């Protein structure tokens, strides 16, 4: 089957026109979708990153020591009449670091006192 050059050229032109028409229809549809999506709040080609990885390094902690010391110095200057001995004593008590001094006289009195009388001891000893 041999075709003439004119017939081939006509066939090629028709195919190109069909291809261009399809391409134009696709572009029009895409434009229509973009317009609709813009009204809704998004575009066809736009991807919204709804999920983001947390890249913060939690192994490193910020050092606020200098700031804290500066603020403590300011507070110390303003409040000179505060006695820290009571605060420290209370803190040690809470942490059970103080060695408590027990009153041994109360313990001895409890040891000497008995709920049994001498008569009870006499009955038991028989």
QUIPEDA-V881082 format. One record per residue. N is the residue number from 1. RES is the residue in one letter. NEAR is the number of other ideal C-beta (glycine too) atoms within 8 Angstrom. Layout:
N,RES,NEAR ; N,RES,NEAR
This chain:
1,X,2 ; 2,X,3 ; 3,X,7 ; 4,X,6 ; 5,X,6 ; 6,X,6 ; 7,X,8 ; 8,X,9 ; 9,X,8 ; 10,X,8 ; 11,X,9 ; 12,X,8 ; 13,X,8 ; 14,X,8 ; 15,X,8 ; 16,X,8 ; 17,X,8 ; 18,X,8 ; 19,X,8 ; 20,X,8 ; 21,X,8 ; 22,X,8 ; 23,X,8 ; 24,X,8 ; 25,X,8 ; 26,X,8 ; 27,X,8 ; 28,X,8 ; 29,X,8 ; 30,X,9 ; 31,X,8 ; 32,X,8 ; 33,X,9 ; 34,X,11 ; 35,X,8 ; 36,X,8 ; 37,X,11 ; 38,X,9 ; 39,X,6 ; 40,X,6 ; 41,X,5 ; 42,X,7 ; 43,X,7 ; 44,X,7 ; 45,X,5 ; 46,X,6 ; 47,X,4 ; 48,X,5 ; 49,X,5 ; 50,X,3 ; 51,X,4 ; 52,X,4 ; 53,X,4 ; 54,X,4 ; 55,X,4 ; 56,X,4 ; 57,X,5 ; 58,X,4 ; 59,X,3 ; 60,X,5 ; 61,X,3 ; 62,X,4 ; 63,X,5 ; 64,X,6 ; 65,X,6 ; 66,X,7 ; 67,X,7 ; 68,X,8 ; 69,X,8 ; 70,X,8 ; 71,X,8 ; 72,X,8 ; 73,X,8 ; 74,X,8 ; 75,X,8 ; 76,X,8 ; 77,X,7 ; 78,X,6 ; 79,X,7 ; 80,X,6 ; 81,X,4 ; 82,X,5 ; 83,X,6 ; 84,X,6 ; 85,X,6 ; 86,X,7 ; 87,X,8 ; 88,X,8 ; 89,X,9 ; 90,X,8 ; 91,X,8 ; 92,X,9 ; 93,X,9 ; 94,X,6 ; 95,X,6 ; 96,X,5 ; 97,X,5 ; 98,X,7 ; 99,X,3 ; 100,X,4 ; 101,X,4 ; 102,X,5 ; 103,X,6 ; 104,X,6 ; 105,X,6 ; 106,X,7 ; 107,X,9 ; 108,X,8 ; 109,X,8 ; 110,X,7 ; 111,X,6 ; 112,X,6 ; 113,X,6 ; 114,X,4 ; 115,X,3 ; 116,X,5 ; 117,X,5 ; 118,X,5 ; 119,X,6 ; 120,X,8 ; 121,X,9 ; 122,X,8 ; 123,X,7 ; 124,X,6 ; 125,X,5 ; 126,X,4
